[in-house]
Structure formats: C-alpha cells, structure tokens
Amino acid sequence: MLDDIEPLMQAAFDEVRGTPAPGSGLDQVYLLDGREVVNDFLGASELGLAFDHLRYMTREPPLPIRRDTYDRIVTIGRRLGVSAAGWAAVAPTD
C-alpha cells in the first residue's frame, strides 16, 4: 500500500511546493516520511500502529486513494480486529 500512497503524498506536497498551509491537513508530522514510520512500526512488530499510520497518511491530507488500496486497508483492518469506524474516514476516489 505504501507504493500506492507514497506517490500521492509526494504529489500533494509538490502541489504546494513543499510548504503546506499552516494548520492544513497536509501540515502534519510524519506524512512525507510515512514509509519510514510504517516500516519502523512493522520492524518492531507493531502491526496496529503501522496500520494506524497508514490510515493517518490517507485521511489527513486527504489523499485520493484508489479502490484497491481502500480494499486492502479494509482487509488489514478486519484482520487486526479494527471496527469499520476505524477506516470510515478513509474513502476511495473511484
């Protein structure tokens, strides 16, 4: 999923020339370097935290994720025992 989300995040930052408006959804910590954060959590066997960060990365800007990316988020959420409310703020664009 990071391969899907990371280019969208980079495009969102490129659109604002790397300087998001203060207080905007894009003006949040650990968005642009989200891959590193997710991989750190995975490396520490913190699957729930890795999943939470993926959701954070998609909903804060928000990013226009594809249906298949959304479906994978839902699948992982279910396997982790996260309720549907856990991914309700994440929505596909198609």
C-alpha positions as CSV (number, residue, x, y, z in Angstrom):
1,M,0.0,0.0,0.0
2,L,2.9,2.3,0.6
3,D,3.7,2.1,-3.1
4,D,0.2,3.5,-3.8
5,I,0.1,6.1,-1.0
6,E,3.6,7.5,-1.1
7,P,3.4,9.0,-4.7
8,L,0.0,10.6,-3.8
9,M,1.6,12.1,-0.7
10,Q,4.6,13.4,-2.7
11,A,2.2,14.9,-5.3
12,A,0.2,16.6,-2.6
13,F,3.4,18.2,-1.2
14,D,4.6,19.1,-4.7
15,E,1.3,20.8,-5.4
16,V,2.0,23.2,-2.5
17,R,5.7,23.4,-3.4
18,G,6.7,21.6,-0.2
19,T,5.1,24.2,2.1
20,P,1.6,23.2,3.2
21,A,-0.6,26.0,4.6
22,P,-0.3,26.2,8.4
23,G,-3.0,24.1,10.1
24,S,-4.0,22.3,6.9
25,G,-4.4,18.6,6.7
26,L,-1.1,18.4,4.9
27,D,0.6,20.4,7.6
28,Q,1.0,17.4,9.9
29,V,4.1,15.5,11.2
30,Y,5.3,12.2,9.7
31,L,3.3,12.4,6.4
32,L,6.0,12.9,3.9
33,D,8.3,10.3,5.6
34,G,5.4,7.9,6.3
35,R,7.1,4.9,4.7
36,E,9.9,5.1,7.3
37,V,7.4,5.4,10.1
38,V,5.3,2.5,8.9
39,N,8.4,0.3,8.3
40,D,9.7,1.2,11.8
41,F,6.4,0.0,13.4
42,L,6.5,-3.1,11.3
43,G,10.0,-3.8,12.2
44,A,9.0,-3.6,15.9
45,S,6.0,-6.0,15.3
46,E,3.6,-3.1,16.0
47,L,1.1,-4.0,13.3
48,G,-1.7,-1.9,14.7
49,L,0.5,1.2,14.9
50,A,1.6,0.6,11.3
51,F,-2.0,0.3,10.2
52,D,-2.9,3.5,12.2
53,H,-0.2,5.4,10.5
54,L,-1.3,4.3,7.0
55,R,-4.8,5.5,7.8
56,Y,-3.4,8.7,9.1
57,M,-1.5,9.2,5.9
58,T,-4.6,8.8,3.8
59,R,-7.1,10.8,5.8
60,E,-5.2,13.9,7.0
61,P,-4.4,15.5,3.6
62,P,-6.8,13.6,2.5
63,L,-5.4,11.6,-0.4
64,P,-7.4,10.3,-3.4
65,I,-6.7,6.6,-2.9
66,R,-7.8,4.0,-5.4
67,R,-10.5,1.4,-4.7
68,D,-8.0,-1.4,-4.5
69,T,-5.9,0.5,-1.9
70,Y,-9.0,1.1,0.1
71,D,-10.0,-2.6,-0.1
72,R,-6.6,-3.6,1.2
73,I,-6.9,-1.1,4.1
74,V,-10.3,-2.7,5.0
75,T,-8.9,-6.2,4.7
76,I,-6.0,-5.4,7.0
77,G,-8.2,-3.6,9.4
78,R,-10.5,-6.6,9.7
79,R,-7.6,-8.9,10.3
80,L,-6.4,-6.7,13.1
81,G,-9.9,-6.6,14.6
82,V,-10.4,-2.9,13.9
83,S,-14.1,-1.9,13.7
84,A,-15.5,-0.4,10.5
85,A,-15.3,3.0,12.2
86,G,-11.6,2.6,12.0
87,W,-11.5,3.1,8.3
88,A,-14.7,5.1,7.8
89,A,-12.7,8.4,7.3
90,V,-10.7,6.8,4.5
91,A,-12.6,6.6,1.2
92,P,-11.6,5.7,-2.3
93,T,-12.0,8.2,-5.1
94,D,-13.5,5.8,-7.6
